[in-house]
Amino acid sequence: MVKVQVSTNELVAGRYRLLEGVHHEEGREGWHGQDVESERPVTLTRSRLPAHLREEAELRTAVRITRESEALGLVCPGRVSVVIDVVEDKDFLWTVTARPEGVPLSALLGHGPVDYVRAARIGLGVLDVLGAAHQEGITHGDLSPGQVWVEERGGVTVAGFGLMGASASPRVTAPSYASPEQARGEGGGPATDLWALGAIMYEMVEGRPAIRDRGGLEATFRAVERLPIRAPLSAGPLSPAIQGLLRRDPVERVPESVVREALTRILKAELDEDSMPTETLPVFRDLDGPPARRVWGKVPLSRPVLLGGALAVTVVCFAGLTAAGGLSERGTSASGPASSPKVSATPSPTPSASPSSTVAQQAPSTSPSPTSSSSASASPSPSQTLTDDPPTGFFRYTAPQGFSVALPKGWKPVRTESSADGSYRVTLGASGDPRTLVVTYSTQLTSDPVAVWREVDTSLRGDSIAYERLGDIRAVTYQGYKGADMEWLSTNDGVRERTFGRGYLIGDHEGFSLRWTTPAADWDTAADRAALTTFLRTFKGGSQ
């Protein structure tokens, strides 16, 4: 290898010209380039150099990387980016390959999530390459969306083999795709690659990583090792396979053969007139676990894939997966809106001049210090009359799902998630506005709104960064219905945010929740408090 100092205005190793950046991940950058000697297009990837490779002879490092990629290129022709040159640059390695067809999956995900069928197709292509590598005794060890190239017609090429070698060193790039055993410094084998595949498919359907990058190796490794992963919302029948791959114990991680069968049958089912998978498909479910309970903000998955008899022996490895549904605070989905829910026969109050027309509401506190739990307790505000009239600067928005609310001008739905049972969640906001309002309708709630928020509180403590509940969960009456309020602080993308949540029941198991999130520093501004007051006064759920 040749030691070089490189900038984008220079040739790498005096031979390879950088033309266009194509992907960037923690510890890894990729470019389209050109070999100026042969004039052929190439792809150059600069990766953080693993510590164990820094200690090895330069020639041995280059030989290992090229040997592994060449061996796999023979086993999976056209599906592995074969390394043609290796260049050392201080603490980084440049690997040069022939330019793959298509685009990096990381670039594709920059345009939003994909449907579960396409995710299954891409996942199966990656699994084919990983399976071949594992048969050859080769572990990738550093798989991420930047290492997967996707062709327009669905073909998949996998890059990055050989960087980690056969060492037990943890991965050093894209740490948010590291397995828990890698995060603990234990290295890994084939099960490590399967975790990374599960994390990639998770991001494909959800539009967000299973574990967000925390800005550095150690911080992200701690998150991988400790933070629970919320169940995917938009994975449909792909969800059990994803969750099976994301089992923290590598021994319990779903085997390649079972994942392959699940993905294959999902794709076959798509060819049928009824695209929903049939009873012959495998599921990784908890045969003895309790049924899942819904909480504010959680939307169920589509009808689960059912268990095939030949796969029954593997079910015990995946206990508890489908029983623990979850949803991100800022999750995304490609699914369309659900049909309007049927509202309980319990009559909702109608505005009139009589005292009964007033709505007992509790508004969040106007505490000057959003970081103080002791000052965040809310007190009841004066009763307010439900109204259709939006104030100045707002307009009445009626959603296809049936609810309506007065929104700030310029706002619109930015994400929609829905399920087969009619539950849905709609995130409302505007480009450049850090504030959001999330409206959720659920059909499987418990009868105690306070208990529902307690479940949310428990979930947020495990899932959110720097989570802090403000005050107690408070029972309220809203529009004549039984409800509850909760407020909390959390950090998202480095911004401290404050959220007010109100949930209320409209039937035995049906209900709505409103979540208003704004930067904590802006919580007591007149504009933000006016917005929350307007939402609560003007919201109508379903046919209310």
Secondary structure, DSSP 4 states (H G I P E B T S, - for coil): --B----TTSEETTTEEEEEEEEEETTEEEEEEEETTT--EEEEEEEEPPHHHHTS-HHHHHHHHHHHHHHHHHHSTTTB--EEEEEEETTEEEEEEEPPSSEEHHHHHTT----HHHHHHHHHHHHHHHHHHHHTT-------GGGEEE-TTS-EEE--TTSSTT--PPP-S-GGG--HHHHTT----HHHHHHHHHHHHHHHHHSS-SS---SSHHHHHHHHHHS--PPPSS-GGGHHHHHHHT-SSGGGSPPHHHHHHHHHHHHHHHTSSS-S--TTS-----SSSPPP---TT--PPSSPPPPPGGGGGGGGGGTTSTTS----TT------PPPPPPPPSSPPP---SSGGGEE--EEPP--S-TT-STT---EEPPPEE--S---TTEEEEE-TTS-EEEEETT-EEEEEEE-TTS-EEEEEE-TT---EEEEEEESS--S-HHHHHHHHHHHHHHHSEEEEEEEEEEEEEETTEEEEEEEEEEEETTEEEEEEEEEEESSSS-EEEEEEEEEGGGTTSHHHHHHHHHHHHH-B-TT-
